[in-house]
């Protein structure tokens, strides 16, 4: 019995020394992932604290096959424990965000994945260059507003896991793009794109946190690079992006650019047309950059995102609420297939069924913070003659009690485009009065829409008075402000229009 005890000590000591000697491929580098034993291990009882110090590919003893091995510290001693056994006897108890994601790397077999596939730096470099090309093209439809950019950045920073794997060169960042689609994309180089359509569709910071967390999981698990590497064929980079640019040019020729709103005069700020956006943000581009996630990847990301949100003390049910609203958006527009980011309506339903439908989340603070984006997207729909969509969006602001004078003007334009009855025209006049009542700055668009409405109603005398008032306001604005060439051109065009309308009325 004494000899067996001595032999056990010698074998144990040799295993410990072998692990400490550094033999084998170091897959993780130094880590410190806390946990506890879920059952007795050697002389250590269940519940004993442990720390996983590293992951290697090695033989635990000379007679064993090479395999994934954890260096596990227990009571100051380090033991090499095979991956399968370690996952059975150790429950991870991460205390920091870094430890949480190191635990995900372990549970999802990421260290083994990189050992088998390598980090594929050449492919990552190529993808980074393609992403930078794409981001340069997306500048054409970027959404520029310092407050909203910082607002989204703050939410992104709250969820950002930081550097999980120092061997990966990508770094996380976020940008906002103009698009009516409720999309969020994590490009393979770590740049996240959040659409104005998504910000309009959601109703709370919690939902946006959940969507961002979900996209980060795809990135951390390397789904994009894995999807690109599995693709059978890949068009030459120059030819692919040349085709994209050609499509954008045709879209720009075929559709008019539309105008958003300037706080001073009610119009001027240029927004991209929906046709141009669709040419840049489409299924082909998403697939090219590896964001064509399969069902297994989506469900895996959903599960881990929920768990991560709970770990951070955030609301895991917000992911279900967000996906339900994205699904409802596509249902209301009768789009069921070839969705840019989400594949299909059926896929969204499948994900929602796995997550379980939860109570819809709403936050007045979020709705107020994003109300200008709702107005912006409504103007985008209005410019593209999608009047019902424009009306639905501004009514969202009105129902949420965060509407601006611009919302009421857009609503009047949408209704005038669809109806022409004495009742609807009178209703539109009341809406314009409401716009005047709540306007916090001069909005000449109210004046112009009132003129058009009065002329439609054959109230020529009132229309003439309003035209003179409009002309005087334009002249006053021109005299009081140093105008740029674009603004001056717009003012000049409007003054010419007012004079022509006055002449037309006098001839009637």
Secondary structure as GFF3:
##gff-version 3
##sequence-region A 1 508
A	DSSP	alpha_helix	2	20	.	.	.	ID=ss1
A	DSSP	beta_strand	25	26	.	.	.	ID=ss2
A	DSSP	beta_strand	33	37	.	.	.	ID=ss3
A	DSSP	beta_strand	49	58	.	.	.	ID=ss4
A	DSSP	beta_strand	67	74	.	.	.	ID=ss5
A	DSSP	beta_strand	77	82	.	.	.	ID=ss6
A	DSSP	alpha_helix	83	89	.	.	.	ID=ss7
A	DSSP	beta_strand	90	92	.	.	.	ID=ss8
A	DSSP	alpha_helix	97	107	.	.	.	ID=ss9
A	DSSP	alpha_helix	110	117	.	.	.	ID=ss10
A	DSSP	alpha_helix	121	138	.	.	.	ID=ss11
A	DSSP	three_ten_helix	139	141	.	.	.	ID=ss12
A	DSSP	alpha_helix	146	159	.	.	.	ID=ss13
A	DSSP	beta_strand	173	177	.	.	.	ID=ss14
A	DSSP	beta_strand	184	186	.	.	.	ID=ss15
A	DSSP	beta_strand	191	195	.	.	.	ID=ss16
A	DSSP	alpha_helix	196	201	.	.	.	ID=ss17
A	DSSP	alpha_helix	205	220	.	.	.	ID=ss18
A	DSSP	alpha_helix	223	230	.	.	.	ID=ss19
A	DSSP	alpha_helix	237	254	.	.	.	ID=ss20
A	DSSP	beta_strand	258	259	.	.	.	ID=ss21
A	DSSP	beta_strand	270	271	.	.	.	ID=ss22
A	DSSP	alpha_helix	274	280	.	.	.	ID=ss23
A	DSSP	alpha_helix	283	288	.	.	.	ID=ss24
A	DSSP	alpha_helix	295	311	.	.	.	ID=ss25
A	DSSP	alpha_helix	318	332	.	.	.	ID=ss26
A	DSSP	beta_strand	337	339	.	.	.	ID=ss27
A	DSSP	beta_strand	343	344	.	.	.	ID=ss28
A	DSSP	alpha_helix	345	355	.	.	.	ID=ss29
A	DSSP	alpha_helix	364	369	.	.	.	ID=ss30
A	DSSP	alpha_helix	371	383	.	.	.	ID=ss31
A	DSSP	alpha_helix	387	399	.	.	.	ID=ss32
A	DSSP	alpha_helix	405	418	.	.	.	ID=ss33
A	DSSP	alpha_helix	422	438	.	.	.	ID=ss34
A	DSSP	alpha_helix	444	456	.	.	.	ID=ss35
A	DSSP	alpha_helix	460	480	.	.	.	ID=ss36
A	DSSP	alpha_helix	485	507	.	.	.	ID=ss37
###
